[in-house]
Amino acid sequence: MKHAAKIVQNTVVQLIVVSDQQGIAWAEETYGGVWIETWPNGGTRKNYAGIGYTYDVTRNAFIPLKPYPSWVLVESTCQWDSPVPMPKPGKWYWDEDTEEWVEV
């Protein structure tokens, strides 16, 4: 099985699962647009695509939505990370106003 993401203006707008590479070509012919293969384990594109994710051509990676303005992109994983590490153990939530983790 192959998984593919339809990309419009570098944004994932649709996901499909097809039997093989010919299925991706079929999706391009049937639905139009650009379709890029994605893997459930992230594969060579760092992350499995999701609706609203950005496809970064330079990094050849799917990047999830940025959860908070203060968070930074980790280049090696193309995941967002808080500017302050989460304390452990316990349950925490991020407070963007103070840019701190707050214990629940």
N, CA and C atoms as an extended XYZ file, in Angstrom:
312
Properties=species:S:1:pos:R:3:atomname:S:1:resname:S:1:resid:I:1 pbc="F F F"
N         0.836       -1.177        0.000 N   MET     1
C         0.000        0.000        0.000 CA  MET     1
C         0.882        1.241        0.000 C   MET     1
N         0.394        2.239       -0.698 N   LYS     2
C         1.087        3.520       -0.740 CA  LYS     2
C         0.137        4.595       -0.241 C   LYS     2
N         0.699        5.566        0.449 N   HIS     3
C        -0.056        6.700        0.958 CA  HIS     3
C         0.412        7.926        0.187 C   HIS     3
N        -0.526        8.794       -0.177 N   ALA     4
C        -0.151        9.981       -0.936 CA  ALA     4
C        -0.927       11.188       -0.426 C   ALA     4
N        -0.280       12.346       -0.529 N   ALA     5
C        -0.871       13.609       -0.095 CA  ALA     5
C        -0.990       14.524       -1.303 C   ALA     5
N        -2.177       15.137       -1.454 N   LYS     6
C        -2.359       16.132       -2.504 CA  LYS     6
C        -1.893       17.472       -1.954 C   LYS     6
N        -1.040       18.142       -2.743 N   ILE     7
C        -0.434       19.392       -2.315 CA  ILE     7
C        -0.979       20.536       -3.172 C   ILE     7
N        -1.496       21.567       -2.513 N   VAL     8
C        -1.932       22.789       -3.187 CA  VAL     8
C        -1.246       23.951       -2.484 C   VAL     8
N        -0.460       24.702       -3.223 N   GLN     9
C         0.301       25.825       -2.674 CA  GLN     9
C         1.073       25.410       -1.414 C   GLN     9
N         1.762       24.297       -1.516 N   ASN    10
C         2.608       23.738       -0.448 CA  ASN    10
C         1.837       23.302        0.795 C   ASN    10
N         0.521       23.137        0.685 N   THR    11
C        -0.299       22.701        1.816 CA  THR    11
C        -0.987       21.386        1.475 C   THR    11
N        -1.005       20.450        2.420 N   VAL    12
C        -1.689       19.170        2.229 CA  VAL    12
C        -3.197       19.402        2.344 C   VAL    12
N        -3.926       19.023        1.293 N   VAL    13
C        -5.380       19.218        1.288 CA  VAL    13
C        -6.155       17.910        1.242 C   VAL    13
N        -5.471       16.803        0.929 N   GLN    14
C        -6.157       15.511        0.834 CA  GLN    14
C        -5.146       14.393        0.986 C   GLN    14
N        -5.588       13.278        1.570 N   LEU    15
C        -4.757       12.084        1.717 CA  LEU    15
C        -5.508       10.891        1.156 C   LEU    15
N        -4.771        9.988        0.513 N   ILE    16
C        -5.371        8.758        0.015 CA  ILE    16
C        -4.419        7.590        0.266 C   ILE    16
N        -4.979        6.387        0.222 N   VAL    17
C        -4.197        5.156        0.257 CA  VAL    17
C        -4.523        4.408       -1.024 C   VAL    17
N        -3.489        4.006       -1.749 N   VAL    18
C        -3.650        3.291       -3.011 CA  VAL    18
C        -2.785        2.040       -2.973 C   VAL    18
N        -2.985        1.164       -3.940 N   SER    19
C        -2.271       -0.110       -3.906 CA  SER    19
C        -0.808       -0.007       -4.319 C   SER    19
N        -0.490        0.924       -5.217 N   ASP    20
C         0.888        1.001       -5.709 CA  ASP    20
C         1.150        2.365       -6.336 C   ASP    20
N         2.326        2.512       -6.944 N   GLN    21
C         2.714        3.787       -7.558 CA  GLN    21
C         1.752        4.168       -8.680 C   GLN    21
N         1.204        3.170       -9.365 N   GLN    22
C         0.230        3.461      -10.422 CA  GLN    22
C        -1.015        4.115       -9.836 C   GLN    22
N        -1.338        3.795       -8.584 N   GLY    23
C        -2.469        4.426       -7.917 CA  GLY    23
C        -2.246        5.910       -7.694 C   GLY    23
N        -1.004        6.283       -7.422 N   ILE    24
C        -0.692        7.704       -7.262 CA  ILE    24
C        -0.844        8.416       -8.610 C   ILE    24
N        -0.381        7.777       -9.668 N   ALA    25
C        -0.553        8.344      -11.012 CA  ALA    25
C        -2.044        8.460      -11.349 C   ALA    25
N        -2.836        7.457      -10.958 N   TRP    26
C        -4.280        7.497      -11.172 CA  TRP    26
C        -4.898        8.698      -10.439 C   TRP    26
N        -4.479        8.950       -9.200 N   ALA    27
C        -4.998       10.082       -8.428 CA  ALA    27
C        -4.684       11.396       -9.127 C   ALA    27
N        -3.473       11.506       -9.666 N   GLU    28
C        -3.110       12.729      -10.396 CA  GLU    28
C        -4.002       12.926      -11.605 C   GLU    28
N        -4.267       11.842      -12.334 N   GLU    29
C        -5.125       11.931      -13.527 CA  GLU    29
C        -6.577       12.190      -13.150 C   GLU    29
N        -7.051       11.534      -12.109 N   THR    30
C        -8.457       11.619      -11.726 CA  THR    30
C        -8.796       12.900      -10.979 C   THR    30
N        -7.965       13.238       -9.992 N   TYR    31
C        -8.255       14.386       -9.130 CA  TYR    31
C        -7.441       15.629       -9.480 C   TYR    31
N        -6.447       15.467      -10.344 N   GLY    32
C        -5.592       16.586      -10.708 CA  GLY    32
C        -4.636       16.942       -9.588 C   GLY    32
N        -3.784       17.895       -9.855 N   GLY    33
C        -2.875       18.387       -8.837 CA  GLY    33
C        -1.624       17.556       -8.684 C   GLY    33
N        -0.880       17.908       -7.662 N   VAL    34
C         0.382       17.257       -7.350 CA  VAL    34
C         0.171       16.337       -6.155 C   VAL    34
N         0.589       15.089       -6.293 N   TRP    35
C         0.478       14.096       -5.224 CA  TRP    35
C         1.877       13.639       -4.850 C   TRP    35
N         2.166       13.610       -3.550 N   ILE    36
C         3.481       13.233       -3.056 CA  ILE    36
C         3.313       12.081       -2.079 C   ILE    36
N         4.162       11.075       -2.228 N   GLU    37
C         4.071        9.914       -1.341 CA  GLU    37
C         4.454       10.300        0.092 C   GLU    37
N         3.744        9.695        1.045 N   THR    38
C         4.026        9.891        2.457 CA  THR    38
C         3.986        8.519        3.129 C   THR    38
N         4.680        8.383        4.248 N   TRP    39
C         4.769        7.091        4.918 CA  TRP    39
C         4.280        7.219        6.353 C   TRP    39
N         3.537        6.204        6.840 N   PRO    40
C         3.054        6.255        8.233 CA  PRO    40
C         4.172        6.446        9.257 C   PRO    40
N         5.373        5.961        8.969 N   ASN    41
C         6.492        6.136        9.913 CA  ASN    41
C         7.304        7.396        9.618 C   ASN    41
N         6.818        8.240        8.710 N   GLY    42
C         7.526        9.463        8.346 CA  GLY    42
C         8.443        9.282        7.155 C   GLY    42
N         9.121        8.145        7.103 N   GLY    43
C        10.002        7.842        5.976 CA  GLY    43
C        10.994        8.952        5.692 C   GLY    43
N        11.305        9.137        4.436 N   THR    44
C        12.287       10.141        4.044 CA  THR    44
C        11.739       11.566        4.143 C   THR    44
N        10.440       11.710        4.390 N   ARG    45
C         9.845       13.051        4.472 CA  ARG    45
C         9.554       13.453        5.916 C   ARG    45
N        10.291       12.873        6.850 N   LYS    46
C        10.284       13.197        8.283 CA  LYS    46
C         8.989       12.837        9.009 C   LYS    46
N         7.831       13.286        8.505 N   ASN    47
C         6.543       13.093        9.184 CA  ASN    47
C         5.500       12.586        8.197 C   ASN    47
N         4.537       11.836        8.709 N   TYR    48
C         3.402       11.435        7.890 CA  TYR    48
C         2.572       12.689        7.627 C   TYR    48
N         2.169       12.879        6.404 N   ALA    49
C         1.395       14.072        6.044 CA  ALA    49
C         0.054       14.109        6.768 C   ALA    49
N        -0.418       15.293        7.031 N   GLY    50
C        -1.731       15.500        7.624 CA  GLY    50
C        -2.385       16.695        6.951 C   GLY    50
N        -3.697       16.726        6.939 N   ILE    51
C        -4.408       17.862        6.353 CA  ILE    51
C        -3.935       19.143        7.037 C   ILE    51
N        -3.568       20.134        6.223 N   GLY    52
C        -3.092       21.401        6.750 CA  GLY    52
C        -1.585       21.466        6.937 C   GLY    52
N        -0.908       20.321        6.878 N   TYR    53
C         0.553       20.326        6.995 CA  TYR    53
C         1.140       21.067        5.790 C   TYR    53
N         2.332       21.589        5.980 N   THR    54
C         3.075       22.212        4.896 CA  THR    54
C         4.022       21.181        4.302 C   THR    54
N         4.114       21.171        2.977 N   TYR    55
C         5.165       20.375        2.340 CA  TYR    55
C         6.280       21.342        1.981 C   TYR    55
N         7.437       21.161        2.581 N   ASP    56
C         8.592       22.007        2.338 CA  ASP    56
C         9.484       21.315        1.309 C   ASP    56
N         9.547       21.894        0.126 N   VAL    57
C        10.301       21.300       -0.973 CA  VAL    57
C        11.789       21.240       -0.642 C   VAL    57
N        12.326       22.290       -0.056 N   THR    58
C        13.754       22.350        0.259 CA  THR    58
C        14.144       21.253        1.236 C   THR    58
N        13.324       21.053        2.258 N   ARG    59
C        13.612       20.024        3.265 CA  ARG    59
C        13.096       18.651        2.849 C   ARG    59
N        12.258       18.607        1.799 N   ASN    60
C        11.575       17.387        1.372 CA  ASN    60
C        10.872       16.757        2.570 C   ASN    60
N        10.071       17.603        3.267 N   ALA    61
C         9.454       17.161        4.514 CA  ALA    61
C         8.051       17.727        4.664 C   ALA    61
N         7.206       16.946        5.353 N   PHE    62
C         5.896       17.423        5.767 CA  PHE    62
C         6.052       18.014        7.169 C   PHE    62
N         5.573       19.237        7.342 N   ILE    63
C         5.729       19.930        8.613 CA  ILE    63
C         4.348       20.216        9.191 C   ILE    63
N         4.087       19.765       10.427 N   PRO    64
C         2.777       20.011       11.034 CA  PRO    64
C         2.555       21.497       11.305 C   PRO    64
N         1.314       21.830       11.617 N   LEU    65
C         0.979       23.210       11.951 CA  LEU    65
C         1.741       23.642       13.199 C   LEU    65
N         2.165       24.869       13.213 N   LYS    66
C         2.901       25.408       14.357 CA  LYS    66
C         1.907       25.632       15.497 C   LYS    66
N         2.111       24.979       16.652 N   PRO    67
C         1.118       25.068       17.718 CA  PRO    67
C         1.077       26.425       18.421 C   PRO    67
N         2.216       27.088       18.528 N   TYR    68
C         2.302       28.385       19.212 CA  TYR    68
C         3.335       29.250       18.501 C   TYR    68
N         3.127       30.566       18.483 N   PRO    69
C         4.082       31.449       17.800 CA  PRO    69
C         5.515       31.355       18.331 C   PRO    69
N         5.685       31.062       19.607 N   SER    70
C         7.027       31.040       20.194 CA  SER    70
C         7.800       29.749       19.903 C   SER    70
N         7.136       28.725       19.433 N   TRP    71
C         7.809       27.439       19.228 CA  TRP    71
C         8.722       27.491       18.010 C   TRP    71
N         9.755       26.659       18.031 N   VAL    72
C        10.756       26.652       16.970 CA  VAL    72
C        10.800       25.291       16.278 C   VAL    72
N        11.156       25.323       15.014 N   LEU    73
C        11.227       24.094       14.227 CA  LEU    73
C        12.555       23.390       14.477 C   LEU    73
N        12.469       22.111       14.804 N   VAL    74
C        13.667       21.280       14.964 CA  VAL    74
C        13.996       20.723       13.576 C   VAL    74
N        15.092       21.149       13.017 N   GLU    75
C        15.438       20.782       11.639 CA  GLU    75
C        15.550       19.277       11.425 C   GLU    75
N        16.095       18.562       12.394 N   SER    76
C        16.329       17.131       12.211 CA  SER    76
C        15.036       16.319       12.135 C   SER    76
N        13.963       16.810       12.778 N   THR    77
C        12.697       16.070       12.800 CA  THR    77
C        11.569       16.790       12.071 C   THR    77
N        11.750       18.075       11.808 N   CYS    78
C        10.690       18.929       11.257 CA  CYS    78
C         9.445       18.900       12.139 C   CYS    78
N         9.680       18.855       13.445 N   GLN    79
C         8.637       18.967       14.460 CA  GLN    79
C         8.864       20.273       15.217 C   GLN    79
N         7.790       20.806       15.809 N   TRP    80
C         7.880       22.040       16.583 CA  TRP    80
C         8.233       21.711       18.032 C   TRP    80
N         9.033       22.567       18.638 N   ASP    81
C         9.456       22.356       20.017 CA  ASP    81
C         9.320       23.665       20.786 C   ASP    81
N         8.973       23.535       22.054 N   SER    82
C         8.827       24.718       22.902 CA  SER    82
C        10.197       25.331       23.168 C   SER    82
N        10.231       26.648       23.406 N   PRO    83
C        11.512       27.285       23.695 CA  PRO    83
C        12.066       26.910       25.072 C   PRO    83
N        11.208       26.318       25.913 N   VAL    84
C        11.602       25.879       27.259 CA  VAL    84
C        11.239       24.401       27.377 C   VAL    84
N        12.160       23.549       27.790 N   PRO    85
C        11.827       22.122       27.921 CA  PRO    85
C        10.702       21.888       28.931 C   PRO    85
N         9.869       20.888       28.649 N   MET    86
C         8.782       20.536       29.553 CA  MET    86
C         9.346       19.897       30.823 C   MET    86
N         8.921       20.380       31.989 N   PRO    87
C         9.368       19.747       33.242 CA  PRO    87
C         8.804       18.331       33.353 C   PRO    87
N         9.475       17.490       34.095 N   LYS    88
C         8.993       16.126       34.293 CA  LYS    88
C         9.167       15.779       35.748 C   LYS    88
N         8.433       14.914       36.334 N   PRO    89
C         7.198       14.306       35.833 CA  PRO    89
C         6.009       15.233       36.082 C   PRO    89
N         4.832       14.815       35.656 N   GLY    90
C         3.622       15.581       35.887 CA  GLY    90
C         2.877       15.855       34.605 C   GLY    90
N         1.758       16.549       34.754 N   LYS    91
C         0.941       16.947       33.602 CA  LYS    91
C         1.068       18.453       33.451 C   LYS    91
N         1.369       18.866       32.229 N   TRP    92
C         1.678       20.259       31.969 CA  TRP    92
C         0.937       20.758       30.745 C   TRP    92
N         0.700       22.068       30.677 N   TYR    93
C         0.208       22.693       29.450 CA  TYR    93
C         1.050       23.936       29.189 C   TYR    93
N         1.121       24.326       27.932 N   TRP    94
C         1.937       25.456       27.537 CA  TRP    94
C         1.133       26.746       27.640 C   TRP    94
N         1.675       27.750       28.320 N   ASP    95
C         1.061       29.077       28.426 CA  ASP    95
C         1.858       30.013       27.518 C   ASP    95
N         1.270       30.358       26.395 N   GLU    96
C         1.972       31.178       25.410 CA  GLU    96
C         2.234       32.592       25.926 C   GLU    96
N         1.335       33.115       26.767 N   ASP    97
C         1.527       34.483       27.283 CA  ASP    97
C         2.801       34.613       28.111 C   ASP    97
N         3.074       33.617       28.932 N   THR    98
C         4.271       33.658       29.790 CA  THR    98
C         5.422       32.845       29.193 C   THR    98
N         5.123       32.091       28.136 N   GLU    99
C         6.092       31.177       27.512 CA  GLU    99
C         6.711       30.247       28.550 C   GLU    99
N         5.784       29.611       29.312 N   GLU   100
C         6.185       28.659       30.344 CA  GLU   100
C         5.239       27.476       30.339 C   GLU   100
N         5.725       26.352       30.877 N   TRP   101
C         4.875       25.195       31.144 CA  TRP   101
C         4.194       25.409       32.486 C   TRP   101
N         2.900       25.121       32.539 N   VAL   102
C         2.119       25.269       33.769 CA  VAL   102
C         1.588       23.896       34.152 C   VAL   102
N         1.773       23.529       35.403 N   GLU   103
C         1.317       22.217       35.857 CA  GLU   103
C        -0.202       22.211       35.986 C   GLU   103
N        -0.791       21.113       35.539 N   VAL   104
C        -2.253       20.958       35.623 CA  VAL   104
C        -2.633       20.561       37.036 C   VAL   104
